[in-house]
Amino acid sequence: MLYYLFQYLDKAFDFPGAGVFQYISFRATLALIVSLLISLVFGKRIINFIRRKQIGETVRELGLEGQTQKSGTPTMGGLIILAAIIIPTLLFAKILNVYIVLMLISTIWLGGIGFLDDYIKVFKKNKEGLQGRFKIVGQVGIGLIVGCVFYFHPDVVIKERLTHNEQKAWRISNPDMENELKMPKYATEPVKNLKTTIPFFKNNELDYGSFISWACDDCIKYGWLIFIPMVIIVVTAVSNGANITDGIDGLAAGTSAIIGVVLGILAYVSGNTVFADYLNIMYIPNSGELVVFIAAFVGACIGFLWYNAFPAQVFMGDTGSLAIGGIIAVYAIAIRKELLIPILCGVFLVENVSVILQVYYFKYQKKKRGLEYAQTHRLFKMAPLHHHYQKSGFHESKIVMRFLIIGIALAALTFVTLKLR
């Protein structure tokens, strides 16, 4: 909202300094600072409010060291994260930008599902919380909305890079413009398509329509049949991955902050013709505005760590974990980098896979050798993976730190994929 206010003041009254709000970097910095302040200043008040309402975590007995001490720790701290994301975004972003609108909807939607789950656990004293099928319905619902908006909305476009022949034709038609720096690198008119970034390939672009282009001459236009289900899968998988990762103090928030920094940089270069040309990646008009949103997201995660680092004073609960996972997924899809998620969100992926492998290995051993054997010969000592290391005798702060180091390494690898083809 402040962007539009200062834009008006600049044009109508030539207000000194108002023009600085035109710069994404300036507004992103403000969003980061305000997000941190909300997390740190108001976070304590929210925790005290939650404590007064006796909204505490009921911890199941899993035989883990220090587990019993966590019982009664305030939960639903994801409200801190949601406030620290939404308020700075509304203040400093162009809220009429389609990407910003969709990010806010996704944040509120998935945060609402998580809040309902936490509410049932805490106030209704039902440890199971919201039934799994209802969570899936909610995740599929927002995935369907995101997929349809990205496919149908006229502002969700990219600008194609000019081919060598097109650049040659431009030189011929503009003989006086001999300076190569002035030669356009991208088409003048944006186009709608379903292209995305695919790592490790020389031409690092993939059109979802190519999967069904073989069926008929114009079947590429039905690429949405692949794209929308892909969006649903990504949103569901990443939000659940963040939810599973949120098992020990500081792990989910710390990992998400690292991922957020990478996504912010990718959004900035994708929305800037100079950097997009240098990195030879697709240029996505208006996507640079997402940097303001992700700055608030990173600030929220870091600010929340102030209270969530070991020993945690508050847990984010599903209110926070489902929201941050969904935010990461939708954001990556918006900047057409969703195929980088298995690398960038490798920690989430491994945590998810460890649970799946544990379940199926147990079922296999139970069917083949009986229940008693399956119970004593599990693939991991406990799933998800961070609990396996806890069972192995590692302190949770050491586990978190090592997972964060791995997260940083995966972040670096994600950047490398832009040039490693």
C-alpha positions as CSV (number, residue, x, y, z in Angstrom):
1,M,0.0,0.0,0.0
2,L,2.9,2.4,0.8
3,Y,4.2,1.9,-2.8
4,Y,1.0,3.3,-4.2
5,L,0.9,6.1,-1.7
6,F,4.4,7.3,-2.4
7,Q,3.9,6.9,-6.1
8,Y,1.0,9.3,-5.8
9,L,3.0,11.7,-3.7
10,D,5.9,11.6,-6.2
11,K,3.7,12.3,-9.2
12,A,1.3,14.8,-7.6
13,F,3.6,16.8,-5.4
14,D,7.1,15.8,-6.3
15,F,7.5,14.7,-2.7
16,P,11.2,14.5,-1.8
17,G,12.5,10.9,-1.5
18,A,9.2,9.3,-2.6
19,G,10.7,8.0,-5.8
20,V,12.9,5.5,-3.8
21,F,9.8,3.3,-3.4
22,Q,10.1,2.5,-7.1
23,Y,13.1,0.3,-6.3
24,I,12.4,-3.3,-5.5
25,S,15.7,-3.6,-3.5
26,F,14.6,-0.7,-1.2
27,R,11.2,-2.1,-0.5
28,A,12.5,-5.6,0.0
29,T,15.0,-4.3,2.6
30,L,12.1,-2.5,4.4
31,A,10.0,-5.7,4.3
32,L,12.9,-7.7,5.8
33,I,13.4,-5.2,8.6
34,V,9.7,-4.9,9.4
35,S,9.3,-8.7,9.3
36,L,12.1,-9.1,11.8
37,L,10.7,-6.5,14.1
38,I,7.2,-8.1,14.0
39,S,8.7,-11.5,14.8
40,L,11.0,-10.2,17.6
41,V,8.8,-7.5,19.2
42,F,5.3,-8.9,18.8
43,G,6.4,-12.5,18.8
44,K,7.0,-12.4,22.5
45,R,3.6,-10.9,23.1
46,I,2.0,-13.6,21.0
47,I,3.9,-16.3,22.9
48,N,2.7,-14.9,26.2
49,F,-0.9,-14.7,24.9
50,I,-0.7,-18.4,23.8
51,R,0.8,-19.3,27.2
52,R,-2.0,-17.6,29.1
53,K,-4.5,-19.4,27.0
54,Q,-2.7,-22.7,27.8
55,I,-2.2,-23.5,24.2
56,G,0.6,-26.0,24.8
57,E,2.0,-28.8,22.8
58,T,1.0,-32.3,23.8
59,V,4.1,-34.4,23.1
60,R,3.7,-38.1,22.4
61,E,6.1,-40.4,24.3
62,L,8.6,-41.6,21.6
63,G,11.5,-42.3,23.9
64,L,13.6,-39.4,22.7
65,E,16.1,-37.5,24.9
66,G,14.6,-34.2,26.2
67,Q,11.2,-35.0,24.8
68,T,9.3,-34.8,28.0
69,Q,10.6,-31.3,28.8
70,K,8.9,-30.1,25.6
71,S,5.5,-30.9,26.8
72,G,3.4,-27.8,27.4
73,T,5.6,-25.6,25.2
74,P,3.3,-23.0,23.5
75,T,2.4,-24.1,20.0
76,M,0.6,-22.4,17.1
77,G,3.6,-20.0,16.9
78,G,3.1,-20.1,13.1
79,L,0.8,-17.1,13.7
80,I,4.0,-15.1,14.3
81,I,5.3,-16.2,10.9
82,L,2.1,-15.5,9.1
83,A,1.8,-12.0,10.6
84,A,5.5,-11.2,9.8
85,I,4.9,-12.2,6.2
86,I,1.5,-10.7,5.4
87,I,1.9,-7.3,7.1
88,P,5.2,-6.2,5.4
89,T,4.0,-7.6,2.1
90,L,0.8,-5.5,2.3
91,L,2.8,-2.5,3.3
92,F,5.7,-2.6,0.7
93,A,4.7,-4.8,-2.2
94,K,2.6,-3.9,-5.3
95,I,-0.4,-5.7,-4.0
96,L,-2.2,-5.6,-7.4
97,N,0.6,-7.7,-8.9
98,V,-0.8,-11.2,-9.8
99,Y,2.1,-13.0,-8.2
100,I,1.8,-11.1,-4.9
101,V,-2.0,-11.7,-4.8
102,L,-1.5,-15.5,-5.3
103,M,1.3,-15.7,-2.7
104,L,-0.9,-14.0,-0.1
105,I,-3.8,-16.3,-1.0
106,S,-1.6,-19.4,-0.7
107,T,-0.2,-18.2,2.6
108,I,-3.5,-17.6,4.2
109,W,-5.1,-20.7,2.7
110,L,-2.4,-23.2,3.9
111,G,-1.9,-21.3,7.2
112,G,-5.7,-21.6,7.8
113,I,-5.6,-25.4,7.2
114,G,-2.7,-25.7,9.6
115,F,-4.4,-23.5,12.2
116,L,-7.5,-25.7,12.0
117,D,-5.3,-28.8,12.6
118,D,-3.6,-27.1,15.6
119,Y,-7.0,-25.9,17.0
120,I,-8.4,-29.5,16.9
121,K,-5.3,-30.8,18.6
122,V,-5.1,-28.1,21.3
123,F,-8.7,-27.1,22.1
124,K,-10.5,-30.3,21.2
125,K,-7.8,-32.4,22.8
126,N,-7.6,-34.7,19.7
127,K,-4.0,-35.7,19.2
128,E,-4.7,-36.7,15.6
129,G,-5.8,-33.2,14.6
130,L,-7.4,-32.6,11.2
131,Q,-7.9,-35.8,9.3
132,G,-5.3,-36.4,6.7
133,R,-7.8,-36.5,3.8
134,F,-9.1,-33.0,4.6
135,K,-5.5,-31.7,4.6
136,I,-5.0,-33.3,1.2
137,V,-8.2,-31.8,-0.1
138,G,-7.1,-28.3,1.1
139,Q,-3.6,-28.7,-0.5
140,V,-5.1,-30.0,-3.8
141,G,-7.6,-27.1,-3.7
142,I,-4.9,-24.4,-3.5
143,G,-2.8,-26.3,-6.0
144,L,-5.7,-26.3,-8.5
145,I,-6.2,-22.5,-7.9
146,V,-2.5,-21.8,-8.4
147,G,-2.3,-23.9,-11.5
148,C,-5.4,-22.4,-13.1
149,V,-4.3,-18.8,-12.4
150,F,-0.8,-19.4,-13.8
151,Y,-2.3,-20.9,-16.9
152,F,-5.2,-18.5,-17.6
153,H,-4.2,-15.1,-16.1
154,P,-3.0,-12.8,-18.9
155,D,-0.3,-11.2,-16.8
156,V,1.5,-14.5,-16.2
157,V,3.9,-14.4,-19.2
158,I,7.5,-14.6,-20.2
159,K,9.6,-12.9,-22.9
160,E,11.3,-15.3,-25.3
161,R,15.0,-14.9,-26.1
162,L,15.6,-13.7,-29.6
163,T,17.2,-16.4,-31.8
164,H,20.5,-15.7,-33.7
165,N,18.6,-15.1,-36.9
166,E,16.2,-12.7,-35.2
167,Q,19.1,-10.7,-33.8
168,K,20.7,-10.7,-37.3
169,A,17.5,-9.4,-38.8
170,W,17.5,-6.7,-36.2
171,R,21.0,-5.6,-37.1
172,I,20.0,-5.4,-40.7
173,S,16.9,-3.3,-40.0
174,N,18.9,-1.0,-37.6
175,P,22.2,-0.3,-39.4
176,D,22.9,2.7,-37.3
177,M,22.7,0.7,-34.0
178,E,26.2,-0.9,-34.1
179,N,26.6,-1.1,-30.4
180,E,25.9,-4.8,-29.3
181,L,24.8,-3.6,-25.8
182,K,21.9,-1.8,-27.3
183,M,20.8,-4.9,-29.3
184,P,17.6,-6.4,-27.8
185,K,18.0,-9.8,-26.3
186,Y,14.4,-10.6,-25.8
187,A,11.2,-10.3,-27.8
188,T,9.3,-7.1,-27.4
189,E,5.9,-8.7,-26.8
190,P,5.5,-11.2,-23.9
191,V,3.9,-14.6,-24.6
192,K,1.9,-17.1,-22.6
193,N,3.3,-20.6,-22.5
194,L,4.0,-23.4,-20.0
195,K,7.8,-23.3,-20.2
196,T,9.8,-24.0,-17.0
197,T,13.5,-24.3,-16.1
198,I,15.0,-27.8,-16.2
199,P,18.5,-28.2,-14.7
200,F,21.5,-29.8,-16.3
201,F,20.2,-29.5,-19.9
202,K,21.9,-27.2,-22.5
203,N,18.7,-25.5,-23.4
204,N,17.5,-25.3,-19.9
205,E,13.8,-24.8,-20.8
206,L,11.0,-27.4,-20.8
207,D,7.5,-26.9,-22.1
208,Y,4.9,-29.1,-20.4
209,G,3.1,-29.3,-23.6
210,S,5.9,-31.2,-25.2
211,F,4.9,-34.3,-23.1
212,I,1.7,-34.6,-25.2
213,S,2.8,-32.9,-28.4
214,W,3.3,-36.3,-30.0
215,A,-0.5,-37.1,-29.9
216,C,-1.5,-34.5,-32.5
217,D,-0.2,-31.5,-34.4
218,D,-1.6,-28.9,-32.0
219,C,-1.7,-30.9,-28.8
220,I,1.0,-28.8,-27.2
221,K,-1.8,-26.3,-26.3
222,Y,-3.1,-29.0,-23.9
223,G,0.0,-28.8,-21.8
224,W,-2.2,-27.7,-18.9
225,L,-3.2,-31.3,-18.6
226,I,0.3,-31.9,-17.4
227,F,1.1,-28.6,-15.8
228,I,-1.9,-28.3,-13.4
229,P,-1.4,-31.8,-11.9
230,M,2.3,-31.0,-11.6
231,V,1.5,-27.9,-9.6
232,I,-0.8,-29.8,-7.3
233,I,1.9,-32.5,-6.7
234,V,4.6,-29.9,-6.0
235,V,2.4,-27.9,-3.6
236,T,1.2,-31.0,-1.7
237,A,4.7,-32.6,-1.5
238,V,6.6,-29.5,-0.4
239,S,4.0,-28.4,2.2
240,N,4.0,-31.9,3.7
241,G,7.8,-32.0,3.5
242,A,8.0,-28.8,5.6
243,N,5.4,-30.2,8.0
244,I,7.4,-33.4,8.5
245,T,10.7,-31.5,8.9
246,D,9.2,-29.5,11.7
247,G,10.1,-32.1,14.4
248,I,13.0,-30.6,16.3
249,D,13.8,-27.0,17.4
250,G,14.8,-24.7,14.6
251,L,15.1,-27.2,11.8
252,A,12.1,-26.2,9.6
253,A,12.5,-22.4,10.1
254,G,16.2,-22.5,9.5
255,T,16.0,-24.6,6.4
256,S,13.2,-22.5,5.0
257,A,15.2,-19.3,5.5
258,I,18.0,-20.7,3.4
259,I,15.6,-21.8,0.7
260,G,13.9,-18.4,0.8
261,V,17.2,-16.5,0.2
262,V,17.9,-18.7,-2.9
263,L,14.4,-18.2,-4.2
264,G,14.6,-14.4,-3.7
265,I,17.9,-14.2,-5.7
266,L,16.4,-16.4,-8.5
267,A,13.3,-14.2,-8.6
268,Y,15.4,-11.0,-8.8
269,V,17.6,-12.3,-11.7
270,S,14.5,-13.7,-13.5
271,G,12.8,-10.3,-13.4
272,N,15.8,-8.4,-14.6
273,T,16.7,-8.5,-18.3
274,V,20.4,-7.8,-17.7
275,F,20.9,-10.7,-15.2
276,A,18.6,-13.0,-17.1
277,D,20.5,-12.5,-20.3
278,Y,23.9,-13.0,-18.5
279,L,22.7,-16.2,-16.9
280,N,20.9,-17.3,-20.1
281,I,17.7,-17.9,-18.2
282,M,14.1,-17.0,-19.1
283,Y,13.0,-13.4,-18.4
284,I,9.7,-13.2,-16.4
285,P,8.1,-9.8,-16.4
286,N,6.8,-8.5,-13.1
287,S,8.3,-11.5,-11.2
288,G,10.8,-9.2,-9.5
289,E,8.1,-8.0,-7.2
290,L,8.2,-11.4,-5.5
291,V,11.5,-10.3,-4.0
292,V,9.6,-8.1,-1.6
293,F,7.4,-11.0,-0.5
294,I,10.3,-13.4,0.0
295,A,12.3,-10.8,2.0
296,A,9.4,-10.8,4.4
297,F,9.3,-14.6,4.4
298,V,13.0,-14.8,5.2
299,G,12.7,-12.2,7.9
300,A,9.8,-14.1,9.4
301,C,11.7,-17.4,9.5
302,I,14.8,-15.8,11.0
303,G,12.8,-13.8,13.6
304,F,10.9,-16.9,14.5
305,L,14.2,-18.7,15.1
306,W,14.9,-16.3,17.9
307,Y,12.2,-18.1,19.9
308,N,12.3,-21.5,18.2
309,A,16.0,-22.3,18.4
310,F,17.0,-24.9,21.0
311,P,15.5,-24.9,23.6
312,A,12.3,-23.7,21.9
313,Q,10.1,-21.2,23.6
314,V,7.4,-21.9,21.0
315,F,6.6,-24.3,18.3
316,M,5.3,-23.2,14.9
317,G,2.8,-26.1,14.7
318,D,1.0,-26.9,11.4
319,T,-0.1,-23.3,11.2
320,G,3.5,-22.4,10.3
321,S,4.9,-25.6,8.7
322,L,2.1,-26.1,6.1
323,A,2.2,-22.4,5.2
324,I,6.0,-22.1,4.7
325,G,6.1,-25.3,2.7
326,G,3.2,-24.1,0.5
327,I,4.9,-20.7,0.1
328,I,8.1,-22.3,-1.1
329,A,6.2,-24.5,-3.6
330,V,4.0,-21.7,-5.1
331,Y,6.9,-19.3,-5.2
332,A,9.1,-21.7,-7.1
333,I,6.3,-22.4,-9.6
334,A,5.8,-18.6,-10.0
335,I,9.4,-18.1,-11.1
336,R,9.4,-21.3,-13.1
337,K,12.0,-23.1,-11.0
338,E,9.8,-25.9,-9.6
339,L,12.0,-28.6,-11.2
340,L,14.9,-27.3,-9.0
341,I,12.9,-28.1,-5.8
342,P,14.4,-31.7,-5.4
343,I,17.8,-30.0,-5.1
344,L,17.0,-26.8,-3.3
345,C,14.5,-28.5,-0.9
346,G,16.7,-31.6,-0.5
347,V,16.2,-31.7,3.3
348,F,12.5,-31.7,2.9
349,L,12.7,-34.4,0.2
350,V,14.9,-36.7,2.3
351,E,12.7,-36.3,5.4
352,N,9.6,-37.1,3.2
353,V,11.3,-40.1,1.6
354,S,12.5,-41.5,5.0
355,V,8.9,-41.7,6.2
356,I,7.7,-43.4,3.0
357,L,10.6,-45.9,3.0
358,Q,10.0,-46.6,6.7
359,V,6.3,-47.4,6.2
360,Y,6.7,-49.5,3.1
361,Y,9.7,-51.4,4.5
362,F,7.8,-52.2,7.7
363,K,4.8,-53.5,5.7
364,Y,7.1,-55.6,3.5
365,Q,8.8,-57.2,6.5
366,K,5.5,-57.7,8.3
367,K,4.1,-59.5,5.3
368,K,7.2,-61.6,4.7
369,R,8.5,-62.3,8.2
370,G,5.7,-61.3,10.7
371,L,4.9,-58.4,12.9
372,E,7.4,-59.2,15.6
373,Y,10.3,-59.3,13.2
374,A,9.1,-56.1,11.4
375,Q,8.9,-54.2,14.7
376,T,12.5,-55.1,15.7
377,H,14.1,-54.7,12.2
378,R,13.0,-51.3,11.0
379,L,14.9,-49.5,8.2
380,F,15.5,-46.5,10.4
381,K,15.4,-46.4,14.2
382,M,12.7,-43.8,13.8
383,A,11.2,-41.7,11.0
384,P,11.5,-39.0,9.9
385,L,15.2,-39.0,9.5
386,H,16.0,-36.4,12.2
387,H,14.5,-38.7,14.8
388,H,16.7,-41.5,13.6
389,Y,19.7,-39.5,14.5
390,Q,18.2,-38.5,17.8
391,K,17.8,-42.2,18.5
392,S,21.4,-42.7,17.5
393,G,22.5,-40.4,20.3
394,F,23.1,-37.1,18.5
395,H,21.9,-34.0,20.3
396,E,19.1,-32.2,18.4
397,S,21.1,-28.9,18.2
398,K,23.9,-30.8,16.4
399,I,21.4,-32.5,14.1
400,V,19.8,-29.1,13.2
401,M,23.2,-27.5,12.5
402,R,24.4,-30.3,10.3
403,F,21.1,-30.3,8.4
404,L,21.4,-26.5,7.9
405,I,25.0,-27.0,6.5
406,I,23.6,-29.5,4.1
407,G,20.8,-27.0,3.2
408,I,23.5,-24.3,2.4
409,A,25.4,-26.8,0.2
410,L,22.2,-27.7,-1.7
411,A,21.5,-23.9,-2.1
412,A,24.9,-23.5,-3.7
413,L,24.3,-26.5,-6.0
414,T,21.0,-24.9,-7.1
415,F,22.9,-21.8,-8.2
416,V,25.4,-24.0,-10.0
417,T,22.7,-25.6,-12.1
418,L,22.0,-22.3,-13.8
419,K,25.3,-22.6,-15.6
420,L,26.1,-26.3,-15.4
421,R,24.5,-27.7,-18.5
